[in-house]
């Protein structure tokens, strides 16, 4: 990724979800009608999508406990940093479990077992029960995305890796408004190599997207 502005930081999956929920559902006119909010809704989500700094690691289906890890990519390393199952399990030690998803104590690593991860279409209001979404965006962030998805006409769609190999599959996370034949639904990517362009939000001092108190919006490629 490109260098961040001084003092700015990359948002967690949860922060990204709350910022999008605010952009689509805020009742505050200073937020709803701000130029930054309109840019998020009309440019970012339609043209390339929002890259979320969460790396996913999907384990082989033939392992003892297959599933998907999510790691907060706070330094913007993308796919350059390779994570091992042993490292991730070590970081999860001493954490807790919410809605079937394990979280590390510092909330930077999560693991969703395969039996609660669902690819494909989701009925509105059910994304908050999906293991992949909970792992990447947190339980509260998953609920925020459900609220955001209510603004779109069609059912939301989740893209998850199916790992039939003997090695982990490491991918990037993104959110966008319809990319293929459908242009009015939320697409949640948990499986992407970052080969297409998009945007990254940098947070500076606040999670709000309001004008004058907003995250920085940067055009970046997730692997640069």
VENKAWO-V665139 format. One record per helix or strand. SS is the DSSP state (@ for helix, = for strand). FROM is the first residue (numbers start at 1). LEN is the number of residues. Records with the same first field share a line. If there is no record, write none. Layout:
SS = FROM-LEN ; FROM-LEN
This chain:
= = 9-2 ; 50-9 ; 67-6 ; 96-3 ; 101-3 ; 109-5 ; 120-3 ; 156-4 ; 169-9 ; 186-4 ; 199-5 ; 216-4
@ = 13-13 ; 29-4 ; 35-10 ; 78-3 ; 85-8 ; 114-3 ; 127-3 ; 131-19
